[in-house]
Amino acid sequence: MADQKEQSSYEGVASHIESMVDENAPPKISLGIGAAFGYAMQAFGVAAISNVAVTYSLDCYKPVAGEALVIIFVIRNTIGMLLSLYASDWIARQGAAAVFGEMMAIQVASILLAIPLFFWGRRLHRATLRYGPMKRFQDGQYLV
């Protein structure tokens, strides 16, 4: 069974390369290529979002960057662990198209959270400096 899946994915890749090289060759539809490409985009999105969060926390919250990085990495690795453990069962229950659509919707929703930060980020940053844990650093009370 695994050999058949490998063979079909190799045939799908070969047919796409053939249709790119030979313009007269009819394109063959391979669902495996689309699913693999969608999953690669999803994995890239998870990595990109966490890298943006790391960069932002290092730039804006230097005194508590260590704690922020721990939180970011725990969330990122928890998402990765849950996807690796349950994605195959999820795909078996709902089908690849539905699962990748739901993953895309989750990522778009998380990326859309950046829009309020774009408009009100400076105000939120000032509020965290005044009222949050960063106030201790301004008052000279360093965490030990």
LODRENDO-696433 format. One line per field, with one value per residue: x, y, z of N, C-alpha, C in turn; residue number from 1. Coordinates in steps of 0.05 Angstrom, whole numbers, plus 5000, padded with zeros to 4 digits. Layout:
nxx (X, ...)
nyy (Y, ...)
nzz (Z, ...)
caxx (X, ...)
cayy (Y, ...)
cazz (Z, ...)
cxx (X, ...)
cyy (Y, ...)
czz (Z, ...)
seq (NUM, ...)
! end
This chain:
nxx (5017, 5038, 5078, 5048, 5026, 5072, 5089, 5046, 5051, 5101, 5089, 5053, 5085, 5121, 5086, 5070, 5119, 5130, 5088, 5103, 5151, 5142, 5100, 5059, 5042, 4988, 4961, 4961, 4918, 4934, 4918, 4949, 4994, 4973, 4953, 5001, 5028, 4994, 4998, 5052, 5051, 5020, 5053, 5096, 5070, 5059, 5111, 5128, 5094, 5107, 5161, 5155, 5129, 5170, 5210, 5183, 5174, 5227, 5245, 5211, 5202, 5250, 5270, 5239, 5244, 5262, 5223, 5180, 5197, 5197, 5142, 5123, 5150, 5131, 5077, 5081, 5107, 5070, 5026, 5051, 5060, 5008, 4987, 5019, 5005, 4949, 4932, 4930, 4887, 4846, 4845, 4830, 4778, 4750, 4769, 4819, 4814, 4776, 4802, 4850, 4828, 4804, 4850, 4874, 4837, 4842, 4895, 4890, 4855, 4888, 4928, 4899, 4893, 4935, 4921, 4892, 4937, 4969, 4941, 4930, 4976, 5018, 4992, 4976, 5026, 5046, 5009, 5021, 5071, 5060, 5024, 5032, 5077, 5123, 5126, 5152, 5205, 5214, 5207, 5250, 5248, 5271, 5259, 5275)
nyy (4976, 5025, 5030, 5038, 5088, 5119, 5111, 5134, 5187, 5200, 5195, 5236, 5281, 5275, 5281, 5335, 5361, 5345, 5370, 5422, 5426, 5406, 5438, 5418, 5373, 5342, 5367, 5330, 5315, 5314, 5299, 5292, 5325, 5376, 5373, 5364, 5411, 5448, 5432, 5443, 5499, 5511, 5494, 5529, 5577, 5571, 5572, 5622, 5658, 5649, 5667, 5721, 5737, 5726, 5762, 5812, 5810, 5810, 5859, 5897, 5885, 5879, 5871, 5829, 5789, 5737, 5707, 5717, 5691, 5638, 5629, 5637, 5596, 5550, 5551, 5548, 5498, 5465, 5469, 5446, 5394, 5376, 5378, 5340, 5294, 5288, 5302, 5264, 5230, 5268, 5283, 5233, 5229, 5276, 5288, 5310, 5360, 5390, 5392, 5420, 5467, 5484, 5490, 5531, 5571, 5578, 5597, 5645, 5673, 5680, 5711, 5756, 5780, 5813, 5861, 5897, 5907, 5936, 5984, 6000, 5988, 6019, 6046, 6002, 5982, 6024, 6021, 5971, 5983, 6019, 5994, 5939, 5882, 5906, 5955, 5949, 5948, 6000, 6028, 6014, 5967, 5909, 5843, 5785)
nzz (5000, 5017, 4979, 4933, 4943, 4944, 4892, 4863, 4880, 4859, 4805, 4799, 4809, 4767, 4723, 4728, 4722, 4671, 4642, 4650, 4623, 4571, 4530, 4500, 4524, 4558, 4618, 4678, 4731, 4798, 4861, 4905, 4901, 4907, 4960, 4988, 4977, 5000, 5054, 5062, 5057, 5101, 5143, 5135, 5147, 5203, 5222, 5205, 5231, 5285, 5283, 5272, 5319, 5356, 5340, 5348, 5403, 5422, 5404, 5428, 5482, 5515, 5570, 5590, 5552, 5553, 5582, 5548, 5502, 5519, 5527, 5474, 5446, 5472, 5459, 5402, 5396, 5420, 5385, 5340, 5359, 5369, 5317, 5292, 5320, 5314, 5263, 5221, 5237, 5237, 5182, 5161, 5181, 5161, 5111, 5065, 5038, 5069, 5118, 5107, 5091, 5139, 5170, 5143, 5152, 5208, 5210, 5180, 5213, 5258, 5236, 5222, 5270, 5274, 5251, 5287, 5319, 5284, 5279, 5333, 5361, 5383, 5424, 5456, 5469, 5501, 5542, 5565, 5583, 5623, 5659, 5662, 5673, 5658, 5682, 5730, 5716, 5699, 5745, 5774, 5802, 5795, 5771, 5806)
caxx (5000, 5056, 5092, 5029, 5023, 5097, 5089, 5027, 5061, 5122, 5076, 5041, 5107, 5131, 5067, 5071, 5144, 5127, 5071, 5118, 5173, 5130, 5075, 5038, 5033, 4964, 4965, 4947, 4911, 4943, 4909, 4971, 5012, 4959, 4953, 5028, 5034, 4978, 5009, 5077, 5044, 5010, 5077, 5111, 5055, 5064, 5139, 5130, 5079, 5123, 5184, 5146, 5124, 5196, 5223, 5169, 5179, 5255, 5249, 5194, 5201, 5276, 5275, 5225, 5245, 5265, 5197, 5163, 5205, 5188, 5114, 5119, 5160, 5113, 5053, 5088, 5113, 5045, 5012, 5064, 5056, 4980, 4983, 5032, 4991, 4921, 4925, 4922, 4860, 4829, 4843, 4815, 4750, 4737, 4780, 4842, 4806, 4763, 4822, 4868, 4812, 4802, 4877, 4878, 4820, 4854, 4918, 4881, 4844, 4910, 4942, 4882, 4897, 4956, 4909, 4890, 4963, 4979, 4928, 4931, 4999, 5033, 4976, 4977, 5053, 5048, 4993, 5036, 5094, 5050, 5008, 5040, 5101, 5145, 5126, 5172, 5232, 5216, 5208, 5275, 5244, 5277, 5251, 5298)
cayy (5000, 5049, 5032, 5049, 5117, 5132, 5110, 5154, 5214, 5204, 5199, 5263, 5301, 5273, 5292, 5364, 5370, 5340, 5391, 5448, 5425, 5402, 5452, 5402, 5351, 5349, 5366, 5309, 5325, 5297, 5311, 5290, 5348, 5399, 5369, 5368, 5439, 5462, 5427, 5458, 5527, 5513, 5492, 5554, 5597, 5568, 5581, 5651, 5672, 5649, 5683, 5749, 5741, 5727, 5788, 5833, 5810, 5818, 5888, 5915, 5878, 5868, 5861, 5803, 5774, 5708, 5696, 5718, 5670, 5612, 5627, 5634, 5570, 5530, 5552, 5538, 5469, 5451, 5467, 5427, 5367, 5368, 5372, 5314, 5272, 5285, 5311, 5241, 5222, 5290, 5280, 5209, 5234, 5297, 5291, 5329, 5387, 5403, 5397, 5441, 5492, 5493, 5499, 5557, 5591, 5583, 5615, 5671, 5686, 5688, 5732, 5780, 5793, 5834, 5886, 5916, 5915, 5956, 6010, 6008, 5975, 6038, 6050, 5978, 5980, 6043, 6011, 5950, 5995, 6033, 5978, 5911, 5874, 5924, 5977, 5943, 5955, 6029, 6038, 6004, 5942, 5887, 5817, 5768)
cazz (5000, 5018, 4953, 4914, 4948, 4935, 4863, 4853, 4884, 4839, 4779, 4800, 4806, 4740, 4704, 4730, 4710, 4642, 4631, 4650, 4603, 4544, 4531, 4486, 4541, 4573, 4647, 4693, 4757, 4820, 4886, 4925, 4899, 4919, 4989, 4999, 4975, 5021, 5080, 5064, 5062, 5129, 5161, 5133, 5162, 5231, 5228, 5200, 5252, 5310, 5280, 5275, 5348, 5370, 5333, 5361, 5432, 5427, 5399, 5445, 5510, 5520, 5597, 5594, 5527, 5559, 5589, 5524, 5483, 5529, 5521, 5445, 5437, 5483, 5442, 5376, 5397, 5426, 5360, 5323, 5370, 5365, 5289, 5285, 5332, 5307, 5236, 5205, 5244, 5228, 5153, 5156, 5188, 5146, 5084, 5063, 5030, 5091, 5139, 5099, 5092, 5167, 5179, 5131, 5166, 5234, 5206, 5171, 5236, 5275, 5222, 5223, 5296, 5271, 5241, 5309, 5328, 5266, 5285, 5361, 5373, 5400, 5449, 5472, 5480, 5523, 5565, 5578, 5598, 5647, 5677, 5662, 5687, 5649, 5701, 5751, 5705, 5698, 5773, 5786, 5816, 5776, 5780, 5813)
cxx (5017, 5071, 5074, 5026, 5048, 5097, 5070, 5037, 5084, 5110, 5064, 5062, 5117, 5112, 5067, 5096, 5142, 5110, 5084, 5139, 5161, 5103, 5052, 5028, 5008, 4970, 4949, 4942, 4920, 4936, 4931, 4989, 4999, 4958, 4980, 5036, 5019, 4989, 5036, 5071, 5035, 5034, 5093, 5096, 5059, 5091, 5141, 5117, 5096, 5148, 5178, 5142, 5150, 5210, 5210, 5175, 5208, 5259, 5234, 5196, 5228, 5280, 5261, 5224, 5248, 5239, 5178, 5171, 5196, 5159, 5109, 5127, 5142, 5088, 5059, 5092, 5088, 5028, 5024, 5060, 5027, 4975, 4996, 5018, 4964, 4913, 4916, 4894, 4839, 4824, 4826, 4785, 4737, 4747, 4801, 4833, 4793, 4784, 4840, 4853, 4809, 4828, 4882, 4861, 4831, 4878, 4910, 4870, 4867, 4926, 4926, 4884, 4919, 4945, 4904, 4917, 4975, 4967, 4932, 4955, 5015, 5018, 4977, 5005, 5057, 5033, 5008, 5060, 5084, 5038, 5018, 5065, 5125, 5147, 5148, 5200, 5235, 5219, 5234, 5272, 5248, 5269, 5276, 5291)
cyy (5025, 5052, 5044, 5079, 5131, 5133, 5131, 5182, 5220, 5209, 5227, 5284, 5300, 5285, 5323, 5375, 5367, 5362, 5418, 5449, 5423, 5415, 5438, 5379, 5359, 5348, 5344, 5319, 5304, 5311, 5310, 5314, 5372, 5397, 5374, 5397, 5455, 5457, 5441, 5488, 5531, 5512, 5518, 5576, 5596, 5579, 5611, 5667, 5672, 5665, 5713, 5755, 5743, 5754, 5811, 5834, 5818, 5848, 5905, 5910, 5865, 5857, 5834, 5786, 5744, 5695, 5696, 5696, 5643, 5608, 5622, 5606, 5547, 5528, 5540, 5508, 5453, 5448, 5446, 5398, 5358, 5362, 5345, 5291, 5267, 5292, 5287, 5231, 5243, 5288, 5255, 5213, 5253, 5299, 5313, 5358, 5403, 5410, 5419, 5468, 5502, 5503, 5527, 5578, 5598, 5602, 5643, 5687, 5696, 5711, 5758, 5794, 5814, 5861, 5906, 5925, 5937, 5983, 6019, 5996, 5994, 6043, 6026, 5975, 6000, 6034, 5989, 5961, 6008, 6014, 5949, 5905, 5892, 5948, 5974, 5951, 5985, 6041, 6029, 5979, 5919, 5860, 5800, 5740)
czz (5000, 4991, 4932, 4918, 4939, 4904, 4851, 4857, 4865, 4812, 4777, 4796, 4777, 4719, 4705, 4718, 4680, 4629, 4631, 4628, 4575, 4544, 4516, 4503, 4557, 4603, 4660, 4721, 4778, 4846, 4907, 4925, 4912, 4950, 5001, 4998, 4996, 5049, 5084, 5069, 5091, 5148, 5159, 5148, 5192, 5239, 5225, 5222, 5278, 5307, 5282, 5305, 5363, 5365, 5347, 5391, 5439, 5424, 5420, 5475, 5518, 5549, 5602, 5569, 5532, 5565, 5564, 5505, 5493, 5523, 5491, 5436, 5448, 5466, 5415, 5376, 5405, 5401, 5342, 5333, 5365, 5335, 5281, 5297, 5320, 5279, 5219, 5211, 5235, 5198, 5147, 5161, 5168, 5117, 5083, 5057, 5053, 5113, 5132, 5098, 5120, 5178, 5168, 5145, 5194, 5230, 5197, 5195, 5255, 5262, 5223, 5250, 5295, 5262, 5264, 5320, 5310, 5273, 5314, 5375, 5392, 5426, 5467, 5484, 5503, 5547, 5579, 5593, 5623, 5668, 5680, 5677, 5680, 5668, 5722, 5741, 5704, 5726, 5787, 5802, 5796, 5788, 5785, 5809)
seq (1, 2, 3, 4, 5, 6, 7, 8, 9, 10, 11, 12, 13, 14, 15, 16, 17, 18, 19, 20, 21, 22, 23, 24, 25, 26, 27, 28, 29, 30, 31, 32, 33, 34, 35, 36, 37, 38, 39, 40, 41, 42, 43, 44, 45, 46, 47, 48, 49, 50, 51, 52, 53, 54, 55, 56, 57, 58, 59, 60, 61, 62, 63, 64, 65, 66, 67, 68, 69, 70, 71, 72, 73, 74, 75, 76, 77, 78, 79, 80, 81, 82, 83, 84, 85, 86, 87, 88, 89, 90, 91, 92, 93, 94, 95, 96, 97, 98, 99, 100, 101, 102, 103, 104, 105, 106, 107, 108, 109, 110, 111, 112, 113, 114, 115, 116, 117, 118, 119, 120, 121, 122, 123, 124, 125, 126, 127, 128, 129, 130, 131, 132, 133, 134, 135, 136, 137, 138, 139, 140, 141, 142, 143, 144)
! end
